[in-house]
Amino acid sequence: KEKEGAIYPNPQSWAVISGAAPPEQATMAMQSVQQRLATPYGLMLCAPPYRTTPHHVVRAVLFNEGTKENAGIFSQTQPWAVMAECMLGNPERAYRYYRAFMPAAYNDRAELRQIEPYVHCQYTHSKYSPQYGVSRTPWLTGTASWAHYVATHYLLGIQPDYDGLRIQPCLPREWKEVRVRRMFRGKRFDITLLRGKRGTGAALVILNGQQLDTALIPCALCAERNDVTVVTE
């Protein structure tokens, strides 16, 4: 109900990631993110922007509206929303959020983005700025590591675990088949991901011709080279 800074993406996404929110609240939280923070260039860090709040209460008011922490599209927070949507089993929304801040997706919009199309930026101007869609401060961000992590561990769903390799993909509709080569604890895994109807989870896991009854591939069953097929639900 606040006129300034009424919603932030981080409390919503981390309520899901941490497990603090029960299913109904988790769904509601991420729906609010989609409705109130999503733009074609990524999720805004808050909305509406701060205009009159004293700076000793919120320092974000020192920035122009729609830039940096004042309702800008801050890059480093984007992957957490992707992660949350994957955990909720929403592959289309998760991938749409990922593409929105992915540098290579701007190859044909380089004049708008105004920075290198092969590097992440700190932030992009949001709809509250007259420079909507323009990105600033390339290289100075921790976004790359989080973007890699969420792509490999959540969209592809290949997660190292204590007892082995867990594979639970979250594949968008256009990804019918994905092939991945992964080295894990000195052993090679050639992984084929096949999208089922929903594109999430692991309905079928086959390791070297043997069907497993779990999404976790135990280290004890792995050879030096392993052929893995996973079919999503």
Salt bridges, closest charged atoms under 4 A:
GLU65 OE2 - ARG51 NE 3.08
GLU85 OE2 - ARG93 NH1 3.10
GLU92 OE1 - ARG173 NH1 3.77
GLU92 OE2 - ARG195 NH2 3.42
ASP161 OD2 - ARG166 NH2 3.03
GLU177 OE2 - ARG179 NH2 2.78
ASP190 OD1 - ARG181 NE 2.80
ASP190 OD2 - ARG188 NE 3.07
GLU233 OE1 - ARG198 NH1 2.89
